[in-house]
Amino acid sequence: MYKGVIFDLDGTLLNTLYDLSDSVNSVLASYGYPQHEYESYKQKIGKGMRNLIKVSLPESARNEENISEAVNKFMEAYAKNYMNKTVPYDNITETVQILQENGIKIGVNTNKKSEYAVNLMHKFFPDISFSGIFGEIQGIPKKPDPAGALKIAEIMELSPKEIIYIGDSGIDIQTGKNAGMGTAGVLWGFRGKEEFIANNADYIIENPKQILNIFNLQ
């Protein structure tokens, strides 16, 4: 029986697609580069902001100097945009609340910048006492490295096998497995079922309320 859960953020708890996409497109527009449709960003998000910028730039512009400059522009744009269109997915707020009410410890592990992750969690989940909200922090490797997830496990005072890691991408499943945790892939986010099957997710979930079934709360 699991006693803790670690959630990914983008595509799992919150639909951040539009604010991320708008911010990257504003950077691309400033250079006169082609912009991308929202749907295409679903495959670009999840490996950190620098990678998001790199894969969004034209291939001919993907040198380190250009990427660094564009990342700085993106950070300025996203700081203004990141709460414009972002919202929780349907039923996720209630689900997380029920988990907490039943004594399940809750953490967040994301490749998003920590400042944004903390602010978003406090805005949309003000009544949740998170064991840890770990974003992109200097000195902690990005997912799928398990370092962040394992630090949250320490804060929870639980062993990895007592925790399930829930996310919307293969990287999240890899992170959970690398940490020795249970894993679940969600179908309402940015990726698809095939990615979870390929990474041997323990569970594939179609809607947030099914998370409660994993904890025998329904």
SULURUR-V397772 format. One record per residue. N is the residue number from 1. SS is DSSP state (hx for helix, st for strand, lp for the rest). NEAR is the number of other C-alpha atoms within 8 Angstrom. Layout:
N,SS,NEAR
N,SS,NEAR
//
This chain:
1,lp,4
2,lp,9
3,lp,10
4,st,13
5,st,13
6,st,14
7,st,13
8,lp,15
9,lp,12
10,st,13
11,lp,14
12,lp,15
13,lp,11
14,st,11
15,st,13
16,lp,12
17,hx,12
18,hx,10
19,hx,14
20,hx,11
21,hx,12
22,hx,9
23,hx,12
24,hx,12
25,hx,10
26,hx,10
27,hx,12
28,hx,12
29,hx,10
30,hx,7
31,hx,6
32,lp,6
33,lp,9
34,lp,7
35,lp,7
36,lp,9
37,lp,7
38,hx,9
39,hx,5
40,hx,8
41,hx,11
42,lp,10
43,lp,7
44,lp,11
45,lp,10
46,lp,9
47,lp,10
48,lp,11
49,hx,11
50,hx,9
51,hx,9
52,hx,12
53,hx,13
54,hx,9
55,hx,9
56,hx,9
57,lp,11
58,lp,9
59,hx,6
60,hx,5
61,hx,8
62,lp,10
63,lp,7
64,hx,6
65,hx,6
66,hx,9
67,hx,14
68,hx,9
69,hx,8
70,hx,10
71,hx,11
72,hx,8
73,hx,9
74,hx,13
75,hx,8
76,hx,8
77,hx,12
78,hx,11
79,hx,7
80,hx,7
81,hx,12
82,lp,12
83,lp,8
84,lp,6
85,lp,9
86,lp,12
87,st,8
88,st,10
89,lp,11
90,lp,6
91,lp,9
92,hx,11
93,hx,11
94,hx,7
95,hx,12
96,hx,9
97,hx,10
98,hx,8
99,hx,11
100,hx,12
101,hx,7
102,lp,6
103,lp,7
104,lp,10
105,st,12
106,st,13
107,st,13
108,st,13
109,st,13
110,st,13
111,st,12
112,st,11
113,st,11
114,hx,11
115,hx,7
116,hx,9
117,hx,14
118,hx,9
119,hx,8
120,hx,10
121,hx,9
122,hx,8
123,hx,7
124,hx,9
125,lp,9
126,lp,7
127,lp,5
128,lp,8
129,lp,6
130,lp,9
131,lp,10
132,st,9
133,st,11
134,st,12
135,st,13
136,st,12
137,lp,9
138,lp,5
139,lp,4
140,lp,8
141,lp,9
142,lp,10
143,lp,12
144,lp,10
145,lp,9
146,lp,11
147,hx,9
148,hx,13
149,hx,12
150,hx,10
151,hx,8
152,hx,13
153,hx,12
154,hx,9
155,hx,9
156,hx,9
157,lp,6
158,lp,11
159,lp,8
160,hx,10
161,hx,9
162,hx,12
163,st,15
164,st,14
165,st,16
166,st,16
167,st,14
168,lp,16
169,lp,13
170,hx,11
171,hx,9
172,hx,15
173,hx,18
174,hx,10
175,hx,14
176,hx,17
177,hx,10
178,hx,10
179,lp,11
180,lp,8
181,lp,13
182,st,12
183,st,13
184,st,14
185,st,17
186,st,13
187,lp,13
188,lp,10
189,lp,11
190,lp,11
191,lp,10
192,lp,10
193,hx,9
194,hx,6
195,hx,10
196,hx,14
197,hx,8
198,hx,7
199,lp,9
200,lp,7
201,lp,11
202,lp,7
203,st,7
204,st,11
205,st,11
206,lp,8
207,lp,10
208,lp,11
209,lp,9
210,hx,9
211,hx,10
212,hx,12
213,hx,9
214,hx,7
215,lp,8
216,lp,6
217,lp,6
218,lp,4
//
